[in-house]
């Protein structure tokens, strides 16, 4: 069986729009759409949000994602999303005591993404 993990990097301290990932968009937190379609895709063994922010963590959990830990590195404006995702992968593999064969980085601020966009059909 292939283990796939979806990682949603959601930093709390955006310079231009603080906490942009949980601001309301069409009646729900922006990140909720990404979580919803990722879960609907049914392709991930684990779907986690990597964040440094407790409020984003709580919103993400309410939407159905796992937030097994808070990000302890790569949460500043100089770090890339890829650095944060790779670090979250290492944290997740240690936390879950398993290796993942496939890693998918899902940006939280894409509220128009569909399940078909993730699955590729």
VOBA-1610 file (N, C-alpha, C; in pm, whole numbers, padded with zeros to 5 digits, always signed):
BEGIN
Unk+00084-00119+00000Unk+00000+00000+00000Unk+00088+00125+00000Unk+00051+00222-00078Unk+00125+00348-00086Unk+00074+00443+00021Unk+00167+00503+00094Unk+00132+00603+00195Unk+00155+00742+00136Unk+00048+00816+00124Unk+00056+00952+00071Unk+00015+01049+00181Unk+00089+01158+00189Unk+00057+01262+00286Unk+00032+01393+00213Unk-00074+01460+00253Unk-00100+01595+00205Unk-00058+01691+00314Unk+00025+01787+00279Unk+00074+01885+00377Unk+00030+02024+00331Unk-00041+02091+00419Unk-00088+02227+00391Unk-00007+02322+00479Unk+00088+02396+00419Unk+00166+02492+00498Unk+00085+02620+00518Unk+00062+02657+00643Unk-00023+02773+00673Unk+00040+02856+00784Unk+00127+02944+00745Unk+00196+03031+00841Unk+00100+03139+00891Unk+00112+03176+01015Unk+00022+03275+01074Unk+00061+03419+01053Unk+00187+03446+01028Unk+00235+03584+01025Unk+00264+03636+00885Unk+00166+03629+00799Unk+00182+03686+00665Unk+00206+03835+00679Unk+00298+03888+00601Unk+00330+04031+00609Unk+00215+04118+00558Unk+00157+04078+00446Unk+00053+04162+00385Unk-00084+04142+00446Unk-00121+04017+00472Unk-00254+03987+00527Unk-00236+03885+00640Unk-00219+03932+00763Unk-00201+03840+00875Unk-00316+03738+00885Unk-00283+03613+00911Unk-00379+03503+00924Unk-00469+03490+00801Unk-00414+03520+00685Unk-00495+03517+00561Unk-00557+03380+00536Unk-00496+03276+00587Unk-00546+03141+00561Unk-00677+03110+00632Unk-00712+03189+00732Unk-00838+03164+00801Unk-00937+03279+00789Unk-00905+03378+00705Unk-01003+03483+00684Unk-01120+03423+00606Unk-01236+03482+00624Unk-01355+03428+00561Unk-01356+03453+00410Unk-01387+03348+00337Unk-01403+03355+00191Unk-01529+03276+00157Unk-01627+03342+00103Unk-01752+03278+00067Unk-01814+03204+00186Unk-01807+03269+00303Unk-01874+03216+00421Unk-01798+03116+00505Unk-01673+03087+00470Unk-01595+02991+00549Unk-01447+03031+00548Unk-01369+02979+00644Unk-01226+03012+00644Unk-01161+02966+00514Unk-01073+03047+00460Unk-01010+03016+00331Unk-00951+02876+00328Unk-00884+02835+00434Unk-00817+02705+00436Unk-00916+02588+00431Unk-01040+02612+00471Unk-01137+02503+00480Unk-01164+02437+00345Unk-01163+02513+00238Unk-01189+02455+00106Unk-01077+02358+00066Unk-00953+02397+00091Unk-00840+02309+00060Unk-00851+02180+00141Unk-00883+02192+00269Unk-00897+02073+00353Unk-01012+01985+00302Unk-01125+02047+00273Unk-01243+01972+00229Unk-01216+01892+00102Unk-01161+01955-00001Unk-01139+01883-00127Unk-01027+01780-00114Unk-00929+01806-00029Unk-00822+01707-00007Unk-00879+01582+00060Unk-00966+01601+00157Unk-01029+01486+00223Unk-01121+01412+00126Unk-01194+01485+00045Unk-01285+01423-00052Unk-01209+01342-00157Unk-01085+01379-00183Unk-01006+01308-00284Unk-00976+01164-00242Unk-00973+01140-00112Unk-00947+01008-00055Unk-00813+00946-00100Unk-00716+01031-00134Unk-00587+00977-00178Unk-00477+00990-00072Unk-00509+01054+00038Unk-00406+01076+00140Unk-00426+00985+00261Unk-00318+00921+00303Unk-00319+00845+00427Unk-00331+00940+00545Unk-00267+01055+00532Unk-00272+01161+00633Unk-00285+01295+00562Unk-00363+01384+00620Unk-00373+01521+00573Unk-00344+01610+00693Unk-00232+01683+00686Unk-00193+01766+00799Unk-00179+01911+00757Unk-00199+01998+00853Unk-00170+02140+00836Unk-00046+02169+00918Unk+00052+02228+00853Unk+00175+02269+00920Unk+00164+02419+00947Unk+00149+02454+01074Unk+00133+02594+01111Unk+00209+02625+01239Unk+00234+02752+01258Unk+00297+02802+01379Unk+00195+02874+01466Unk+00068+02871+01425Unk-00034+02955+01485Unk-00146+02869+01546Unk-00174+02890+01674Unk-00276+02811+01742Unk-00416+02831+01684Unk-00447+02952+01644Unk-00580+02979+01587Unk-00599+02905+01454Unk-00498+02909+01369Unk-00503+02835+01242Unk-00512+02686+01270Unk-00440+02638+01370Unk-00445+02496+01406Unk-00586+02456+01446Unk-00651+02535+01529Unk-00787+02502+01575Unk-00887+02504+01460Unk-00880+02605+01375Unk-00971+02613+01260Unk-00948+02491+01170Unk-00824+02456+01148Unk-00790+02343+01061Unk-00845+02212+01116Unk-00834+02192+01247Unk-00887+02071+01310Unk-01039+02065+01295Unk-01105+02178+01314Unk-01251+02182+01300Unk-01294+02148+01158Unk-01208+02177+01062Unk-01238+02148+00921Unk-01203+02004+00884Unk-01139+01930+00973Unk-01112+01789+00949Unk-00968+01750+00925Unk-00878+01848+00923Unk-00736+01817+00905Unk-00673+01781+01039Unk-00561+01714+01033Unk-00483+01687+01153Unk-00377+01795+01169Unk-00354+01834+01292Unk-00245+01926+01325Unk-00172+01861+01443Unk-00088+01761+01412Unk-00026+01683+01519Unk+00085+01757+01594Unk+00129+01869+01540Unk+00236+01946+01602Unk+00232+02086+01544Unk+00291+02180+01615Unk+00308+02316+01562Unk+00444+02325+01496Unk+00451+02401+01392Unk+00577+02419+01321Unk+00677+02490+01411Unk+00795+02434+01423Unk+00898+02492+01509Unk+01011+02556+01429Unk+01005+02547+01297Unk+01105+02609+01210Unk+01036+02656+01083Unk+01104+02740+01009Unk+01059+02786+00877Unk+00922+02853+00881Unk+00902+02937+00982Unk+00776+03010+00995Unk+00796+03160+00975Unk+00913+03199+00925Unk+00940+03341+00904Unk+00921+03377+00757Unk+00926+03505+00727Unk+00901+03551+00590Unk+01016+03521+00494Unk+01129+03473+00546Unk+01243+03439+00459Unk+01241+03292+00416Unk+01164+03211+00485Unk+01158+03067+00455Unk+01058+03042+00343Unk+01088+02942+00260Unk+00998+02908+00152Unk+00893+02806+00199Unk+00786+02797+00125Unk+00682+02698+00153Unk+00740+02558+00142Unk+00830+02540+00046Unk+00891+02408+00028Unk+00976+02369+00149Unk+01048+02464+00206Unk+01126+02434+00327Unk+01032+02393+00441Unk+00922+02465+00455Unk+00827+02434+00561Unk+00764+02297+00538Unk+00733+02264+00414Unk+00671+02136+00381Unk+00768+02020+00406Unk+00892+02035+00365Unk+00990+01929+00388Unk+01014+01908+00538Unk+01018+02017+00612Unk+01035+02005+00757Unk+00913+01937+00819Unk+00794+01973+00773Unk+00671+01909+00824Unk+00671+01760+00791Unk+00722+01724+00673Unk+00731+01583+00637Unk+00819+01507+00737Unk+00934+01565+00768Unk+01024+01501+00865Unk+00958+01490+01003Unk+00888+01596+01045Unk+00817+01593+01173Unk+00707+01486+01170Unk+00633+01477+01060Unk+00523+01381+01049Unk+00574+01238+01051Unk+00682+01212+00979Unk+00736+01076+00977Unk+00781+01033+01116Unk+00836+01126+01191Unk+00875+01095+01328Unk+00752+01079+01416Unk+00655+01168+01403Unk+00535+01165+01486Unk+00453+01038+01463Unk+00431+01005+01336Unk+00349+00889+01302Unk+00429+00758+01297Unk+00560+00770+01308Unk+00650+00655+01300Unk+00625+00575+01172Unk+00622+00647+01062Unk+00604+00584+00931Unk+00667+00671+00823Unk+00699+00609+00712Unk+00753+00679+00596Unk+00641+00700+00496Unk+00645+00810+00425Unk+00547+00841+00323Unk+00612+00828+00186Unk+00541+00762+00095Unk+00591+00740-00040Unk+00565+00861-00130Unk+00456+00929-00101Unk+00414+01044-00184Unk+00385+01161-00091Unk+00435+01278-00131Unk+00410+01400-00056Unk+00347+01501-00151Unk+00236+01559-00107Unk+00168+01660-00188Unk+00155+01787-00105Unk+00212+01895-00155Unk+00202+02024-00088Unk+00078+02095-00144Unk-00014+02129-00057Unk-00138+02196-00096Unk-00140+02335-00033Unk-00135+02437-00114Unk-00136+02572-00059Unk-00277+02604-00006Unk-00285+02667+00110Unk-00414+02689+00175Unk-00499+02799+00115Unk-00436+02885+00037Unk-00508+03001-00015Unk-00552+02981-00161Unk-00605+02863-00189Unk-00658+02828-00322Unk-00802+02781-00306Unk-00892+02871-00272Unk-01029+02828-00240Unk-01110+02778-00359Unk-01061+02794-00479Unk-01134+02747-00597Unk-01086+02610-00644Unk-00988+02552-00575Unk-00938+02419-00609Unk-01052+02317-00592Unk-01054+02218-00679Unk-01153+02111-00670Unk-01086+01978-00641Unk-01166+01880-00608Unk-01112+01746-00587Unk-01048+01695-00715Unk-01107+01726-00831Unk-01049+01684-00960Unk-00913+01746-00982Unk-00892+01867-00932Unk-00760+01929-00945Unk-00654+01849-00869Unk-00693+01791-00757Unk-00599+01713-00677Unk-00578+01576-00736Unk-00684+01511-00773Unk-00676+01375-00825Unk-00621+01374-00968Unk-00650+01478-01042Unk-00598+01488-01179Unk-00689+01427-01281Unk-00815+01412-01248Unk-00909+01355-01347Unk-00988+01463-01417
//
